[in-house]
């Protein structure tokens, strides 16, 4: 099984890259290669940093400027071109349990039906970010109102994707690309499987605060903006996404009255009975 670990390096994460590399050095399963897309780090600085890497790697830097979402799509494309069976994805500002690749390989070997895999997320201090995750994800409705599938706790069987399908993901070139990506995969018939005991350790910092803030008007407004954009980007692919888009545009949503909601984008949810101002869905 040809496993590739894919990531994007960028200047804002430079101070964390040493920890990232150590995390891959410490993997119990050594039979993998690393694919790095370098966004904007000086080559001399990057070469010096990678001297401490104990794994095989390839660094790619494009002349064309891509958005953060575009760079993640290019990771998928590069993995397909390299005939990877599985692309394990990890953000450059996170670190990973030493058995993450081992457990993904084991789960993928045991379950050949699933297209993607997902593991727990914990803080660097070991606190779980999510409640217990489902064993399987089979339908886009499973992540329609919130998300737990990110670009640092998932892996994809890229040998089951084709370049035309992946190229179409540029339609979802937006800041919340992970939610779009896994929604598209599920809409297209893919299923996902939980990988137990192999967490990603998520680093909270100024650019990475979703799910770690008290509810306030600004946070709720941001979520509504994100959801409207997300649902609109998927409405031509799914009747459910079209329905969600219309609900949010009309203000037909409720708030989760909790201090720190589980999952990403879970401060609000839809409830068709709670239509504002007597409006009805057409």
C-alpha positions in Angstrom: 0.0 0.0 0.0 1.6 3.2 -1.2 1.0 5.9 1.5 1.8 9.5 1.0 1.6 12.1 3.8 0.6 15.5 2.2 0.9 19.0 3.6 1.3 22.6 2.7 4.1 24.7 4.2 3.6 28.4 4.6 5.4 31.2 6.4 2.7 31.8 9.1 3.4 28.2 10.3 7.1 28.4 10.1 7.7 28.4 13.9 5.7 25.1 14.1 7.4 23.2 11.3 10.1 21.7 13.5 7.4 20.1 15.7 5.6 18.9 12.5 8.8 17.2 11.2 9.5 15.6 14.5 6.0 14.2 14.6 6.6 12.5 11.2 10.1 11.3 12.2 8.4 9.6 15.2 5.8 7.6 13.2 5.9 3.9 14.1 5.1 3.0 10.5 8.1 4.2 8.4 6.8 3.0 5.1 5.5 6.3 3.7 6.7 9.3 1.7 6.0 13.0 2.4 4.7 15.4 -0.3 5.2 19.1 0.6 3.7 21.9 -1.3 5.7 25.0 -0.4 3.5 28.1 -0.6 5.8 31.0 0.4 8.8 29.8 2.5 12.3 30.8 1.3 14.0 27.8 -0.3 17.2 28.2 1.8 15.3 28.4 5.0 13.2 25.4 4.0 16.2 23.3 2.9 17.9 24.0 6.3 14.7 23.0 8.2 14.4 19.7 6.2 17.9 18.6 7.2 16.3 17.1 10.3 13.8 15.0 8.3 14.3 11.3 8.6 11.8 10.4 5.9 11.7 10.6 2.1 10.1 13.7 0.8 9.3 15.8 -2.3 8.9 19.5 -2.3 6.8 21.2 -5.0 6.5 25.0 -5.5 4.3 26.4 -8.2 5.0 29.5 -10.2 1.2 30.0 -10.3 -0.3 31.4 -7.1 -3.0 29.3 -5.6 -5.4 30.0 -2.8 -5.1 27.9 0.4 -8.0 25.7 -0.9 -6.3 25.5 -4.3 -3.1 24.2 -2.8 -5.1 21.4 -1.0 -6.7 20.5 -4.3 -3.2 20.3 -5.9 -2.2 18.0 -3.1 -4.9 15.6 -4.2 -3.9 16.0 -7.9 -0.2 15.4 -7.1 -1.0 12.3 -5.1 -3.1 10.9 -7.9 -0.3 11.6 -10.4 2.2 9.8 -8.1 -0.2 6.8 -7.9 -0.6 7.0 -4.2 -3.1 4.6 -2.7 -3.8 6.8 0.3 -3.1 10.4 0.9 -2.8 11.1 4.7 -3.4 14.9 5.2 -2.0 17.0 7.9 -1.7 20.8 8.6 1.8 22.1 9.0 0.9 23.7 12.4 -0.4 20.5 13.9 1.3 17.3 15.2 0.2 13.7 15.2 0.2 10.6 17.3 3.1 8.3 16.6 0.8 5.6 15.4 -1.4 7.7 13.1 -0.1 6.3 9.8 0.1 2.8 11.3 -3.6 2.9 12.3 -4.7 4.4 9.0 -3.0 1.6 7.2 -4.5 -1.0 9.5 -8.0 0.4 9.2 -7.7 0.7 5.4 -6.5 -2.9 5.1 -9.4 -4.1 7.3 -12.1 -2.0 5.5 -11.6 -1.8 1.8 -15.1 -0.3 1.2 -14.4 3.2 2.5 -12.9 6.1 0.4 -11.8 8.2 3.3 -10.8 7.9 7.0 -10.9 10.2 9.9 -9.4 10.3 13.4 -9.9 12.2 16.7 -8.6 15.7 17.3 -7.1 16.7 20.6 -5.5 19.8 21.8 -1.7 19.8 22.5 -2.5 19.3 26.1 -4.5 16.1 25.3 -8.1 17.5 25.7 -10.5 16.1 23.2 -12.0 18.7 20.8 -14.9 16.5 19.7 -17.3 14.1 21.5 -17.1 10.5 20.3 -17.1 10.4 16.5 -19.3 8.0 14.5 -17.9 4.8 13.3 -18.9 5.5 9.8 -20.1 8.4 7.6 -22.3 7.4 4.8 -24.3 10.4 3.6 -23.8 14.1 3.3 -26.6 14.6 5.8 -24.1 13.4 8.4 -22.2 16.6 8.0 -24.9 18.9 6.7 -25.2 21.1 9.8 -21.7 20.9 11.2 -18.4 19.3 10.4 -15.7 17.2 12.0 -13.8 16.2 8.8 -10.8 18.5 8.5 -7.6 18.8 6.5 -5.6 17.5 9.4 -7.5 14.5 10.7 -8.4 12.7 7.5 -6.9 10.5 4.8 -8.3 9.7 1.3 -7.9 6.7 -1.0 -6.7 8.8 -3.9 -6.5 5.7 -6.1 -10.4 5.9 -6.2 -10.4 9.5 -7.4 -9.9 10.6 -10.9 -8.4 13.9 -12.1 -11.6 15.2 -13.7 -13.5 14.8 -10.4 -10.8 16.4 -8.4 -10.4 19.3 -10.9 -14.1 20.0 -10.3 -13.4 20.7 -6.6 -12.0 24.1 -7.6 -15.7 25.1 -7.7 -15.4 25.0 -3.9 -12.4 27.3 -3.7 -13.3 29.0 -0.4 -11.9 29.3 3.1 -13.9 26.4 4.5 -12.6 23.9 1.9 -12.5 20.8 4.1 -16.2 20.9 4.6 -16.8 21.3 0.9 -14.4 18.5 0.0 -15.9 15.9 2.2 -19.4 17.0 1.3 -18.6 16.5 -2.4 -17.1 13.1 -1.7 -20.2 12.0 0.2 -22.5 13.4 -2.4 -20.6 11.4 -5.0 -21.2 8.2 -3.1 -18.0 7.9 -1.0 -18.1 6.6 2.6 -15.8 7.3 5.5 -14.5 5.2 8.4 -13.3 6.2 11.9 -9.7 5.4 12.9 -9.5 4.8 16.6 -6.6 5.7 18.9 -4.6 7.9 16.5 -5.3 11.5 17.2 -4.2 14.7 15.5 -3.0 17.3 18.0 -4.6 20.6 17.0 -2.8 23.8 17.7 -5.1 26.7 18.7 -3.7 30.1 17.6 -4.9 33.4 16.1 -5.8 31.8 12.7 -7.2 28.6 14.1 -9.9 29.3 16.6 -13.1 27.7 15.2 -14.9 25.8 18.0 -12.9 27.4 20.8 -14.8 30.6 21.3 -17.7 31.7 23.5 -20.9 32.3 21.5 -21.4 36.0 20.6 -23.1 37.9 17.9 -20.0 38.2 15.8 -19.3 34.4 15.9 -22.9 33.5 15.0 -22.9 36.0 12.1 -19.7 34.5 10.8 -21.1 31.0 10.9 -24.2 32.1 9.1 -22.1 33.8 6.4 -20.0 30.6 6.1 -23.0 28.3 5.9 -24.7 30.4 3.2 -21.6 30.3 1.1 -21.0 26.6 1.8 -24.6 25.5 0.9 -24.7 27.7 -2.2 -21.5 26.1 -3.5 -23.1 22.7 -3.2 -26.7 23.4 -4.2 -26.3 22.1 -7.8 -24.9 18.8 -6.4 -27.4 18.1 -3.7 -31.1 18.8 -3.0 -30.3 18.8 0.7 -27.7 21.5 0.2 -30.1 23.5 -1.9 -32.7 23.2 0.9 -30.2 24.3 3.5 -29.1 27.3 1.4 -32.7 28.5 1.1 -33.3 28.0 4.8 -30.3 30.1 5.9 -31.0 32.9 3.3 -34.5 33.2 4.8 -33.2 33.2 8.4 -34.8 29.8 9.1 -32.3 28.6 11.7 -32.0 28.2 15.4 -29.1 28.7 17.8 -27.4 26.1 19.9 -27.6 27.6 23.4 -24.4 26.1 24.7 -21.0 27.5 25.8 -18.7 25.7 23.5 -20.5 23.7 20.8 -19.1 20.4 19.6 -17.8 20.2 16.0 -17.1 23.0 13.7 -19.9 25.4 12.6 -22.4 24.1 15.2 -23.6 27.4 16.8 -26.7 27.3 14.6 -28.9 24.6 13.1 -32.0 24.4 10.9 -35.5 23.8 12.2 -38.2 24.0 9.6 -40.8 24.6 12.4 -39.0 27.8 13.5 -39.8 29.9 10.5 -39.4 33.7 11.2 -42.2 36.2 10.7 -44.7 33.5 9.5 -42.7 32.8 6.3 -43.1 29.5 4.6 -40.7 27.7 2.3 -41.8 28.0 -1.3 
